[in-house]
Amino acid sequence: MKPRELVEQFPHTILAFRGYNVANFGRTPELLQHPAYSPIVIAALTEASKIAGEILGRQVDLVNHVREKKKTDLDSYADDVTMIVAVELAQLRLLQECFQIDYRSAKLSMGYSLGEISALIAGGVVTMEHALVPPLKLAADCVDLAAEVSMGVLFSREGSVALDEVEQLCQEINCAGNGVIGISALLSPNSLLLLGQQNTVECFKKRMKEQLSCPVYLRKNDSHWPPLHSPIVWQRSIPNRSAEMLHTMPAEFKRPSPPILSLVSGDVGYTETNVRAMLHRWCDHPQRLWDGVYQSLAMGVKTIVHVGPQPNIIPATFKRLHDNVEAQTRGSIGMRALSVAISRPWLKALLPARTALMNAPNVQHVILEDWLLEQTV
């Protein structure tokens, strides 16, 4: 897609910001070395380094962090969080300064986990200097909790997963007193993410076939994860400590521009006065990704610009939906597609009522870092 075409699409575009992951550099080192982009990227990383250094009380050098592709793990969590936000904002600046594309002309923005913080900064509600204070000051506690937290991907091939049943099983396991497990993200009607301490994910897996009405499968991720968007963070009073910091966080009393489709509430939920309340809920409420996906389609989004280094969960979710809808509606193209359609009864049940899902195959996706590096500047 050429710059002129992207400009024309922006009134029907959603900016999708990525969150923290085990891989965080993406193509940022290439942007850092690019003759036309380097000054803007260095300026963003330098500014973020200074902000993080003051909050954390130590030296932070994100330019060197990116240039040397230093190992990213839980030990570098605070630096990685800062880098992701800085890179997302730098990519938007590149759009604006190098291609005269005003990102504020987009129809909507949306961010998964940390990405919602970036969306608020880009939307002019709060500065990076102030928005990073709670996540960075509480990063050490999140990392400590992560040492015994694992992720489980729960999904069904036959129908929608009953959230009340999942929630009840989690609470029963929690009552045993051997760690806490909870829902961290709602990916689709038939899939979600669980975060659990100690052996709670394994315990869930042993009991789920007997206690859940829909046949389900659980795949465990071997990495350890800061347990944001789950009740595990209650153990260090992270939501309330964050809320206390938010009381004095300077913020504009205005709606973000572009409007934010929040994954806390699952709708365009930010008003002139509720940013602090929404960020409080952000800490321990599950990410409502499916609601964000559906609402964006229902609101007529035609293009999704994925912002940040190596975007992952949002494009992957849209791709699965694209493939499933296409298979469900075009089963006649072959037996393989037909078999896929038959194995997606959860989607078949949704399509008559939620016709906006039919638009998924028509949405264009732009990975912004790739797009930037494809242009001639």
C-alpha positions in Angstrom: 0.0 0.0 0.0 1.4 3.4 -1.1 1.4 6.4 1.2 -1.4 8.1 -0.8 -3.6 4.9 -0.4 -2.9 4.7 3.3 -4.0 8.4 3.7 -7.2 7.6 1.9 -7.9 4.7 4.2 -7.2 6.5 7.5 -10.8 7.6 8.1 -11.7 3.9 8.1 -8.6 2.7 10.0 -7.9 1.4 13.5 -4.5 1.8 15.0 -3.7 -1.5 16.9 -1.0 -1.2 19.5 0.8 -4.4 20.7 1.7 -5.3 24.3 4.6 -6.9 26.1 5.7 -10.3 24.8 8.7 -12.6 25.0 10.0 -11.1 21.7 10.1 -7.3 21.7 12.6 -5.9 19.2 10.9 -6.7 15.9 12.5 -4.6 13.2 13.3 -1.7 15.5 17.1 -2.2 15.0 16.5 -1.6 11.2 14.5 1.5 11.9 17.3 2.7 14.2 19.8 2.3 11.3 17.6 3.8 8.6 19.1 7.1 7.4 15.8 8.9 7.3 14.2 7.3 10.3 17.2 7.2 12.7 16.9 10.7 14.2 13.3 10.3 15.2 13.8 6.8 16.6 16.8 7.8 18.6 15.0 10.9 19.9 12.1 8.8 21.1 14.3 6.1 22.7 16.4 8.8 24.4 13.5 10.6 25.8 12.0 7.4 27.1 15.4 6.4 28.6 15.5 9.6 30.6 11.9 9.2 31.8 12.5 5.5 32.8 15.8 6.4 34.5 14.2 9.0 36.7 11.3 6.6 37.7 13.5 3.6 38.3 16.4 5.4 39.9 19.0 3.9 37.6 20.6 4.5 34.2 18.5 3.3 31.2 19.9 3.3 27.7 17.3 2.1 25.3 19.3 3.1 22.2 22.1 0.8 23.2 19.5 -1.8 24.3 18.0 -1.9 20.8 21.3 -1.5 18.9 22.9 -4.5 20.7 19.6 -6.5 20.7 20.2 -7.2 24.4 18.5 -10.3 25.8 14.9 -9.6 26.8 13.5 -11.5 29.7 11.9 -10.8 33.1 15.2 -9.1 34.2 14.7 -6.5 31.5 11.0 -6.2 31.9 10.9 -2.5 32.9 13.3 -1.6 30.0 11.3 -3.6 27.5 8.0 -2.0 28.6 9.5 1.4 28.1 11.0 0.5 24.8 7.8 -0.9 23.4 5.9 2.3 24.3 8.7 4.5 22.9 8.9 2.5 19.6 5.1 2.6 19.1 5.1 6.4 19.5 8.2 6.7 17.3 6.5 4.8 14.5 3.5 7.2 14.6 5.9 10.2 14.5 7.6 8.6 11.4 4.1 8.4 9.8 3.5 12.1 10.6 6.9 13.6 9.9 8.1 11.5 7.0 4.8 10.9 5.1 2.5 13.7 6.4 0.0 11.1 7.6 -1.8 12.4 10.7 -2.5 9.4 12.8 -5.1 11.3 14.8 -7.3 11.1 11.7 -7.8 7.4 12.2 -11.3 6.2 13.0 -10.2 4.4 16.2 -7.3 3.0 18.2 -7.0 -0.1 20.2 -4.2 -1.6 22.3 -3.7 -5.0 23.8 -2.4 -4.8 27.4 0.5 -2.3 27.4 -0.7 -1.1 24.0 -3.7 0.6 25.6 -1.2 2.8 27.6 0.4 3.8 24.3 -3.0 4.5 22.7 -3.8 6.9 25.6 -0.4 8.7 25.1 -0.9 8.9 21.4 -4.5 10.1 21.9 -3.2 13.2 23.8 -4.8 12.3 27.1 -1.6 11.7 29.1 2.1 12.2 28.5 4.6 9.3 28.4 6.3 10.9 31.4 3.2 10.4 33.5 1.7 7.3 32.0 4.8 5.2 32.6 5.0 5.9 36.4 2.6 3.2 37.6 3.8 0.4 35.4 7.5 1.1 36.0 7.2 1.7 39.7 5.3 -1.6 40.1 7.3 -3.6 37.5 9.6 -5.2 40.2 6.5 -6.7 42.0 5.1 -7.9 38.7 8.3 -9.6 37.9 8.5 -11.2 41.3 5.0 -12.6 40.9 5.9 -13.8 37.4 8.5 -16.2 38.7 5.9 -18.8 39.5 3.2 -17.9 36.9 2.5 -19.8 33.7 0.0 -19.3 30.9 -2.5 -21.7 29.6 -4.4 -21.3 26.3 -7.8 -22.8 26.7 -9.8 -23.5 23.6 -12.6 -25.6 22.1 -13.0 -27.0 18.6 -16.7 -27.6 19.1 -18.4 -24.7 20.7 -18.2 -21.5 22.8 -16.4 -21.8 26.2 -18.8 -21.1 29.1 -17.0 -18.3 31.0 -19.1 -18.8 34.2 -17.9 -22.5 34.3 -14.3 -21.5 33.8 -14.6 -18.8 36.4 -16.1 -21.3 38.9 -13.4 -23.9 38.3 -10.7 -21.2 38.8 -12.3 -20.1 42.1 -12.5 -23.7 43.3 -8.8 -24.2 42.6 -8.0 -20.9 44.4 -9.9 -22.0 47.5 -7.4 -24.9 47.9 -4.8 -22.3 48.9 -2.1 -23.6 46.6 -1.8 -20.6 44.3 -4.2 -18.4 42.3 -5.5 -18.9 38.7 -7.7 -16.6 36.7 -8.7 -15.5 33.2 -6.3 -13.0 31.6 -7.7 -12.5 28.1 -10.9 -13.4 26.1 -9.5 -14.1 22.7 -12.7 -15.4 21.0 -15.9 -17.2 22.1 -14.0 -20.5 21.9 -10.6 -19.4 23.3 -9.1 -17.6 26.3 -5.9 -17.2 28.2 -5.4 -18.3 31.8 -2.6 -17.2 34.1 -1.9 -19.4 37.1 0.6 -19.7 39.9 2.5 -22.9 40.9 0.6 -26.0 39.5 -2.8 -24.4 39.2 -2.8 -24.5 35.4 -2.1 -28.3 35.5 -4.8 -28.7 38.1 -7.2 -26.9 35.9 -6.3 -29.2 33.0 -7.0 -32.3 35.1 -10.4 -31.1 36.2 -11.7 -29.2 33.1 -13.1 -32.2 31.1 -15.3 -33.2 34.0 -16.5 -29.7 35.0 -16.8 -27.8 31.7 -19.8 -28.6 29.6 -18.0 -28.0 26.3 -15.1 -30.2 25.2 -12.0 -28.1 25.7 -8.2 -28.4 25.3 -5.5 -26.6 27.2 -2.0 -25.8 25.9 0.5 -24.6 28.4 3.1 -21.9 27.5 6.5 -22.6 28.9 7.4 -18.9 29.4 6.7 -17.0 32.7 4.5 -13.9 32.5 3.8 -10.9 34.7 0.3 -11.7 35.8 -1.4 -8.4 34.8 -5.1 -8.6 33.9 -5.6 -11.4 36.4 -6.5 -11.5 40.2 -2.9 -12.6 41.0 -1.9 -9.0 41.1 -4.1 -8.5 44.2 -1.4 -10.3 46.2 0.9 -7.2 46.0 -2.1 -4.7 46.0 -1.0 -3.7 42.5 -4.4 -2.3 41.4 -4.8 -0.2 44.5 -1.2 1.0 44.6 -1.6 2.0 40.9 -4.9 3.7 41.7 -3.2 5.8 44.4 -0.6 7.0 41.9 -3.3 7.7 39.4 -5.0 10.2 41.8 -2.2 12.7 41.1 -1.4 11.7 37.5 -1.7 14.8 35.3 -4.2 14.1 32.5 -6.2 16.1 30.1 -9.9 16.2 30.7 -10.8 15.3 27.2 -11.6 12.2 25.1 -8.7 10.7 23.3 -8.2 11.4 19.6 -8.5 9.0 17.9 -11.2 7.4 20.1 -9.9 4.3 22.0 -11.7 1.0 21.7 -10.8 -0.1 25.2 -10.0 -3.8 25.9 -10.8 -3.1 29.5 -14.5 -2.4 28.8 -14.8 -3.9 25.3 -16.2 -0.6 23.9 -15.3 3.0 23.1 -15.4 3.6 26.8 -13.1 6.6 27.6 -14.8 9.9 28.6 -13.4 13.2 29.7 -13.2 12.0 33.4 -12.8 8.3 33.6 -9.2 7.6 32.5 -8.0 6.9 36.0 -10.9 4.5 36.7 -10.3 2.7 33.5 -6.6 2.3 34.2 -7.4 1.0 37.7 -9.5 -1.7 36.1 -6.8 -2.3 33.5 -4.5 -3.9 36.1 -6.7 -6.9 37.0 -9.6 -7.1 34.5 -9.2 -9.6 31.6 -8.4 -8.2 28.2 -11.6 -8.3 26.2 -9.9 -8.8 22.8 -12.8 -10.5 21.2 -15.1 -7.6 22.0 -12.6 -5.2 20.5 -12.3 -7.3 17.3 -16.1 -7.5 16.9 -16.7 -3.8 17.7 -14.1 -2.7 15.2 -15.8 -4.7 12.5 -19.2 -3.5 13.5 -18.0 0.1 13.3 -16.9 -0.3 9.7 -13.1 -0.5 10.0 -11.6 -1.4 6.7 -7.9 -1.2 7.5 -5.9 -2.1 10.6 -2.5 -0.6 11.1 -0.5 -2.7 13.6 1.8 -0.4 15.6 4.9 -1.5 17.5 7.7 -4.0 17.1 6.7 -7.4 15.8 2.9 -7.2 16.5 1.6 -10.6 17.5 -1.7 -11.3 19.3 -4.0 -8.8 17.5 -3.0 -9.7 13.9 -3.0 -13.4 14.8 -6.6 -13.1 16.2 -7.8 -11.3 13.1 -6.1 -13.9 10.9 -7.8 -16.8 12.6 -11.1 -15.0 12.3 -10.4 -14.3 8.6 -9.6 -17.9 7.9 -12.6 -19.3 9.9 -15.1 -16.9 8.3 -13.8 -17.5 4.8 -14.0 -21.3 5.4 -17.5 -21.0 6.9 -18.9 -19.0 4.1 -17.0 -20.5 1.1 -17.0 -24.1 2.0 -17.6 -25.0 -1.6 -14.1 -24.1 -2.7 -12.9 -27.5 -1.6 -13.2 -30.4 0.9 -10.5 -29.0 3.2 -12.2 -25.7 3.6 -15.6 -27.5 4.1 -14.1 -29.6 6.9 -12.8 -26.5 8.6 -16.2 -24.9 8.4 -17.9 -27.9 9.9 -15.4 -27.9 12.8 -16.3 -24.3 13.8 -19.9 -24.6 15.1 -19.2 -21.7 17.5 -18.7 -19.4 14.5 -21.6 -20.9 12.6 -23.9 -20.0 15.6 -22.6 -16.4 15.8 -22.8 -15.4 12.1 -26.6 -15.0 11.7 -26.7 -12.5 14.7 -23.3 -10.9 14.3 -23.2 -10.2 10.6 -20.3 -7.8 11.1 -18.0 -10.8 11.4 -18.5 -11.4 7.7 -16.4 -8.3 7.0 -13.3 -9.9 8.5 -11.9 -11.3 5.2 -12.2 -7.8 3.6 -10.1 -5.9 6.1 -6.6 -4.9 5.1 -3.8 -5.3 7.5 -0.6 -3.1 7.6 2.3 -4.0 9.8 3.6 -0.5 10.3 7.3 -1.4 10.8 7.3 -3.4 7.6 5.4 -0.7 5.7 7.9 2.0 6.9 10.9 -0.1 5.8 9.3 -0.8 2.3 8.9 2.9 1.5 11.4 5.1 -0.4 12.1 8.2 1.7 
